[in-house]
Structure formats: structure tokens, C-alpha cells
Amino acid sequence: MTLSMDQVRAIQDGEAVPVVPPEVGEECILLRKDVYDRVRSVIEQDDLPSPRAIAGLVRVTLDEDQFDDYGDCKR
């Protein structure tokens, strides 16, 4: 797989870079290993906030119109 210079810079800056490898045919995310390890450690915690607590945080950070849009996004 060949990355563009923009993709390389983004990865070097710790950003997630979406790619679609032809062998996979689906979008995948490239991360530096240290960034992946940090994300993984957060995901694997047993004491994550409840969905209700997260919704409260989202409500605080978004204005009402944005929150209404967010609330329409359901799994």
C-alpha cells in the first residue's frame, strides 16, 4: 500500500487515516501503534461512563440544534 504525503503527515501527527485496501475492500483506519495502544486502553476499561453520562456531556458541548441532530443518530 502506498500512502500520500498528506496521509503520512497525518499519521506522523497522531491522526487516524482512513484507507480502503483493495485486498480488504472495506474502509480501515491507520494509526500509529502508540495512538492505537492509548485508544485500546481506554476502550478496555471497565469503568467507562454510562451512555446516559456521555449523552449529558454531549448535551453540554453541543448547542440545542446540534444535540437534536445527534439524538437522531441511533444504532
C-alpha positions in Angstrom: 0.0 0.0 0.0 1.3 3.4 -0.9 0.3 6.4 1.2 0.1 10.0 0.0 2.4 12.6 1.7 -0.8 14.1 3.4 -1.6 10.6 4.8 2.0 10.2 6.0 2.0 13.6 7.7 -1.4 12.9 9.4 -0.1 9.6 10.8 3.1 11.2 12.0 0.8 13.8 13.7 -1.1 11.0 15.5 -4.2 11.3 13.4 -6.3 8.5 12.2 -6.2 8.0 8.4 -9.0 6.1 6.6 -7.9 3.8 3.8 -9.5 1.1 1.7 -7.0 -1.6 1.0 -8.0 -3.4 -2.2 -7.4 -6.8 -0.5 -10.0 -5.9 2.2 -12.4 -3.8 0.2 -13.7 -2.0 3.3 -12.6 1.2 5.0 -9.9 0.7 7.6 -8.2 3.1 9.9 -4.4 3.5 10.1 -3.0 4.7 13.4 0.5 4.9 14.9 0.9 2.0 17.4 1.3 4.3 20.4 -2.0 6.0 19.5 -3.7 2.7 19.0 -2.4 1.5 22.4 -3.8 4.5 24.1 -7.2 4.2 22.4 -7.3 0.4 23.2 -6.5 1.0 26.9 -9.5 3.4 27.1 -11.9 1.1 25.3 -10.9 -1.9 27.5 -11.6 0.0 30.8 -14.4 -1.5 32.9 -15.3 1.9 34.5 -16.4 3.7 31.3 -19.1 6.3 31.8 -22.7 5.1 31.1 -24.3 6.1 27.8 -26.6 8.5 29.8 -23.5 10.2 31.2 -21.9 10.5 27.8 -25.2 12.0 26.4 -25.1 14.6 29.2 -21.5 15.5 28.2 -22.6 15.8 24.6 -25.5 18.0 25.5 -23.2 20.3 27.4 -20.8 20.6 24.4 -23.3 21.0 21.6 -25.9 23.7 21.1 -29.6 22.6 21.0 -29.8 22.2 17.2 -26.7 20.1 17.1 -27.9 18.0 20.0 -31.2 17.3 18.3 -29.2 16.1 15.2 -27.0 14.0 17.4 -30.1 12.5 19.2 -31.4 11.4 15.8 -28.4 9.2 15.3 -29.3 5.8 16.7 -27.6 2.5 16.2 
